[in-house]
Amino acid sequence: MAEWRTRQATVVDVEAVAEVRAVAMRGDLERLGRYDEHRVRQRLRDAWVPGNTLVVEEADGTVVGCVALRPAGDADWLEHFYLDPRVQGRGIGTALLERLLADADRAGRRVRLDVLRGSAARRLYERHGFVCEREDGVDVFLVREPRPRYGWFAGGSGLPVGGGRSS
């Protein structure tokens, strides 16, 4: 997939995204003995909030993923982060996550999420500063504290990290 873009989700995107979810999660859910052809799609339908969701699509408009960020109390919840397996491994997930985390950092917001136990996605999240808060038999709950926009010297020079000159 050479070109992709994001756009705000609409109510009509729910079925395309539910299908992406079913395909993307099938392996992990089967591994955990929890795959159900209907339930995997219905859970997304039941929680669908287009205003919190970005759709990922190819240049031709084919929906290949989504991600949602839901404000909730002391944190934003990263939810419904799915990419069709045929486009995984191309940096799309990393680019989306970095964009969302940069926005959260600017707003000073903590980000929480849950990921299925044993999911390869956990490594992506941990590379971006998420740490385990708790686990249960199925899910791992991760949190990432906001990172300051400036380095440790922000109170001094006001320059961003790397913005100063070395002597």
C-alpha positions, 0 to 999 in steps of 0.5 A: 500500500503505497498511499494511505490517508485518514479521515473522520469516521462517519456512521456509514463506516461501521460495517467496513470497520467491523469487518477489518476488526474481525480479520485483524483480531481473528488470530489472537481471539482464536489463540485465546479460544474467544473468536465468535464470528458475530460477536467480534463484529457486534462489539465494535458496532455497540461501541461505535462513536464516529466522532472519536474515530479516524478511518484509515483508507487506501488512495482508492477509498478502501477502508483498511483500518481505524483508530479511536481516542475516547476522552474519559476522566483522567485519560484518553482511551486508545480504542479500536486500533485495527489494521487489515493484516495485508497492510500491517508492517508498513509503518501505518500503525506507528505513524498513527500512534505517533500522531495521536500520542503527540496530540496527547502530549501537547494536551498533557493527557495520559493515554490508556488502552487494553490489548489482548494477552499475547498480542504482538501489538503490545510491543508497539505500545511499549516501544512508545512508552506504554507500561503495564498497569494491570492484567487479567486472564484476557487483557493487558491494561497499559498506560502512557503518561504525557511527555513534556514538549521540551527536555529536562531543561525546559524551565531554563532555556525554553528551547526544545530538545535538540534546539540548542547549540553545543559548544 
